């Protein structure tokens, strides 16, 4: 397994773990910033948390 494959494997493992990125990195002896870097390379973005809040919520005016 080359370096890229190993780090992509770590990213996949982290995403399935349910742990925070920081906790996972500490458990596996790598830095959080290194894992973040490889997340960006893996999916070209850092994965979101499992709960995603909407960007906005439409409020409807009620008549009084």
C-alpha positions as CSV (number, residue, x, y, z in Angstrom):
1,X,0.0,0.0,0.0
2,X,1.5,3.3,-1.0
3,X,1.3,6.5,1.0
4,X,-1.7,7.9,-0.8
5,X,-3.6,4.6,-0.5
6,X,-2.8,4.5,3.2
7,X,-4.0,8.0,3.9
8,X,-7.1,7.6,1.9
9,X,-7.8,4.4,3.9
10,X,-7.4,6.5,7.1
11,X,-9.9,9.0,5.8
12,X,-12.4,6.3,4.9
13,X,-11.8,4.6,8.3
14,X,-12.3,8.0,10.1
15,X,-15.6,8.7,8.2
16,X,-17.0,5.3,9.3
17,X,-15.7,5.7,12.9
18,X,-18.2,8.2,14.2
19,X,-15.3,9.9,16.0
20,X,-14.3,13.6,15.7
21,X,-11.4,14.1,13.3
22,X,-9.2,15.2,16.2
23,X,-10.0,12.1,18.4
24,X,-9.5,9.7,15.5
25,X,-6.1,11.3,14.6
26,X,-4.9,11.1,18.2
27,X,-5.9,7.4,18.4
28,X,-4.0,6.6,15.2
29,X,-0.9,8.7,16.0
30,X,-1.3,11.3,13.3
31,X,-2.0,15.0,13.5
32,X,-5.4,16.5,13.0
33,X,-4.0,18.8,10.4
34,X,-2.5,15.9,8.4
35,X,-5.9,14.1,8.5
36,X,-7.6,17.3,7.4
37,X,-5.1,17.6,4.5
38,X,-5.8,14.1,3.3
39,X,-9.6,14.6,3.6
40,X,-9.2,17.5,1.2
41,X,-7.2,15.4,-1.2
42,X,-9.6,12.5,-0.8
43,X,-12.9,14.3,-1.6
44,X,-11.7,17.7,-2.4
45,X,-13.4,18.9,0.8
46,X,-13.5,18.2,4.5
47,X,-16.5,16.0,5.4
48,X,-19.2,17.6,7.4
49,X,-20.4,16.4,10.8
50,X,-23.1,13.8,10.8
51,X,-25.7,16.5,11.6
52,X,-26.0,19.1,9.0
53,X,-28.0,22.3,9.9
54,X,-29.8,24.1,7.0
55,X,-28.1,27.2,5.7
56,X,-31.2,29.2,6.4
57,X,-34.8,28.7,7.5
58,X,-37.6,30.6,5.8
59,X,-39.7,32.6,8.2
60,X,-43.3,33.3,7.2
61,X,-44.9,36.4,8.5
62,X,-48.2,35.9,10.2
63,X,-50.9,38.5,10.2
64,X,-52.0,39.9,13.5
